[in-house]
Structures are given as C-alpha cells and as structure tokens.
C-alpha cells in the first residue's frame, strides 16, 4: 500500500483531489516500477489537479507530469532495482498515472538514468521547466548563439522555465535581460545572474513597425502572443528565439519581415516527445551547466497535501521558482 493524490470525477462534472492509500495492483501497465522520491508542479499539473480536470481523460487519476526516484523492479534490461531515474513528458500525469504518489509504473522508454551530480531532489528542482530551459539553451547554441553575440532576453523570467534559463545562461557567461511583470522579483532574478530587468509593460504591446533597433542576440520566450511578436522585431541579425510557452496567448500578431530582412530563427521547443538521446544530452548539460546553489535558491518545498492549492496558484501565476514535492513527507 502507498499514498497517492487521486483526482476523481464528481457527478456534477467537476473533480475532487484527495490523498488516498491504495494498493500497487492499481498501478497502470509498464515495464518499470519506481519508488518516487520527489515530484514538482507545472502549469499542466495545475490543469490536471484543478476542479475542471483540464488535460485528464480518464478517472480516477494520479497527476504529476514529472518524478524522480529509485527503480523497485524492471522487466527491461536497461534498468535494475536500485537505479536512480528521472521522468518528464510522454503525457505521464495526463493520459498515464504520474508522479503524485509514492510509487509509479511506466514504460522503460520514458525514463532517463539520473546523471552523476544530480539527486532525485535536485532533478525535481529542475523538472520539466528546467529540462525545457536547457533544451532552449541548446537550441539557441546549435543556431550559433555565443556569449560574445550579445544580451539574451528571457521572458516570464520569474517562472519555473525562466528562472532556470536565467541561471544557466548566466553561468555560461551570457548577459541576461530578464522580463517580469512582478517588480518584487527583481532581486531574485539578479541573484540568479540577470544583469538587466525589463518591465513586462515595455514589451507587452506590438508596434506598427515590423522592425525595431536590434537589441537581443537571442531570446527564450515563455509568453508568446503580442510580446513574442514585439521581440521578433528586436532580435539582432541572424539571431534566434526559442519559443517554450504561451502564457500571453497562442496567437502571434507578427509579420514575416524580421525573418526576411534579418534572417532570424523562431525555434519551437517541445519537451514532451523529445527523443531519448537528446533527453540524455539535456540532462547531462543540466548536471554540468546549472549552478546547484542557484537552483537551491529557487526551491519551494511542498508535500502531497499542498498540491491542490499549488495547482490553483500556478494557474494564477502566483508561483515563483521551482516547487519540489516530497511525496513521502
């Protein structure tokens, strides 16, 4: 028997989340059973835990799109009991039971061995948000970004992805301009390595001119919408924007002019279906390029009982940094 946060559908169409003690035979099919140590909270988790159910298709359900822990048993030769593993993506926590429980069972293909230098706790301080941030940094570098090219803009910088992206970029020697709509987070962002704070209102509206002065060598954008359209017109010649979110909307009121006249690149970053080898590459880079002292400064500790409120908070943009959920506390 083990504890899990179970979301159930009510007769009125809403959902209810509660901690229940359940048996291992209720776990879904999969080759590997994991004793979960830690999970975290992402925007998708908020959608799955909340009263509307969001992304969940079948009930009862265990949310949690990320987890890290220790293999209990495995029918796949790649993993054995005692191995430390991390999971992000693959619609775990949405279509498949996830990490808000003391045990999880998943397909072996979805797991990644935990790299040297990371513990399950630090891996969940990273989570999907940090994994996505690292994928974005790698994509920008693969398209020619170097610290010598100039300042990198990070939008939604106080959120989970933005916080980790800021810390990684600063640690790699980049000048980072952090965009935030919360002035009280300025000191926090500077502690992560941001050299410039950009008020959100400075970029919140599109302008009639398709091109503005070249200000940024690259950008990691968590906002989308009008802000992304505005930023595209400010990217330096040959620069790139890694798009990782849509907090400001899914529309893009932009023109093709920046692409045609400045040769810029708009790079879509998907963390859910990333191939195994690129996952390993990203986690290896996280272990070496993310300063763990900065990561620790982002951590907000939590337990399973905190998750319903945290799920509501993240949907309202009230969470700063990285929530680490100790599922055994």
Phi, psi and omega in degrees: 000148180205162181271143178212150171273111184256127174258126182238149179274132179264166184297331181275005178093348176276179180234163178223136181248134179209153176277126181231152176264114187234167182265156184296335181290352176274350179294149179289174179290154178167161183276340187232128173256131186238135168278108185285132175262312185217152170227194181207187183233121177241169179302318178299324178297321177300320178294324183279328182277329187296169186296340180274345179087331174055249190272354185286137180255327184229140180239154356293160188218146172250111179285190179107092187279352178232149165199160175220144181181209188237133179295129175269313175205155184209135173263004179254132187296342182288341183228145178225164180304134180100344179292140174270133185222161176225146178227133168220147173081203180061021180064016169295140184086350176245290180267342183231142180306140188245213195266003179275056182199163180280348175220150176217150175230126187217171174288143181299327181297340183275345184270157172230134175299138180290124183291158173304139178097349179242140172257165175305324180293313179293327178298324179276340168294332174279296177058192178302322181300309180290323176300316178296318178300318180293320176301320180294316177299315179299318180296317178297317179295320179298338178257023167100001181289132173223161179302332182289343184288335180133191186286141176254130178270136174236116178268157185057040194292334182277352177284183184297309180294314183297321179298311181292320178300317179299314181295318180295310182301314180298320180295331179275000175098010180276148166279128186241126172258119186256124179265130178211146175263004180242098183304331182292349179269001185301313181295321177301314182293323177294326179293336177277348177120001178296135179259350181211137176251125181249117177298139183304323183296339178292340183235008190284342183238145174285160177240164183289331181283128180287340178234137172241186177300143179287112185246330190234134177287335180191174182207140166251114189249119178257003191254315183070201175057216184297325181295316178298318179300317179295316182296323181304325180280358181247359182283139179293160182307129178077002181282176185224151172241126175264114183267119185235000182197175182218040181302333180263006179121156183272344179287159178224090183280065185239174173244170178275358185304313179301328180288322185278322186264338179242358176061035181279167182237136172251113188253117177279132182247114177251127179258347189283314188250023180303136177299154185304314184297322179287330173298313179299318179299316181294315181294326176296320178293322178300317182297333183257330190254349178262116180293119187293334177292323176291322178299316181299326180293340180274345194285132170243112183286150180205168176233176180303323183292340179279346193295320178303317180290319180296323177299319177292320182296319183291329177292337179263006179071027185264359184260132176249136176078217189234120177277129176245118186260114173275104187285350181256002181277000000 
